[in-house]
Amino acid sequence: MNAAEFASLLCSRLCHDLVSPVGSLYNGVELLADETDPDMRARCMEMLADSARQTANKLKFFRLAFGAAGGFGDNIDTREAQAALEGLYASDKRVEVNWLMEGHALPKGAVKMLLNLAMMAGDALLRGGTLQIASEAQGDRIEVAVRAEGPRILLDESLKAVLTGDSDVDNLTPRAAGAYLVHLLAQESGTAVQISETEGSLVFGVTLSA
């Protein structure tokens, strides 16, 4: 897969995830233009505010997970990543985010890996649950773990294959764009994503340079 094809996959993924809140904004504006009842106008305004908040939160997350956000340095404060992830799930009451990492900085590539793994773990929580993000320093290495716990967890086999490098990269779908980015960044860092699945639990683990 060349760079242009991968960029196309990423764009398709972003458009797919943003079409719902942006569509709600459009519908809310249409309703507001035709509505004269004060109570209904107030409800329209609430819908517009909620859709705008979701759109802004997703854009902030995607800038860190896929884009070049985080300033001009090589590292990103993990508190920025925490705010982006918590914002992504702020409107989803089914998923609770527990950020257990210390307030240190990580390389930009590591933050992208972390956020994309967290998004995949959250998507695997079909009936909701808990996301736990933790790290531990071991000399000049940092172990990062993303753990999803819930009553029904399902990680798409195609995503697992992409993460482990066992898939045909020429036939990837936009949904797998984040997994492919993680795989590329892991290769670049000389590491690999470890995946552990048990009943009610899914864990992604990565060992990175401090």
Buried (B, 14 or more C-beta within 10 A) or exposed (E): BEEEEBEBBBEBBBEEBBEEBBEBBEBBEEBBEEBEEEEEEEBBEEBBEBBBBBBEBBBBBBEBBBEEBBEEEEBBBBBBBBBBBBBBBEBEEEBBBEBEBEEEBBBBBBBBBBBBBBBBBBBBBEEBBBBBBBBEEEEEEBBBBBBBBBEEBEBBEBBBBBBBBEBEBEEBEBBBBBBBBBBBBBEEBEBBBBBEBEEEBBBBBBBBEE
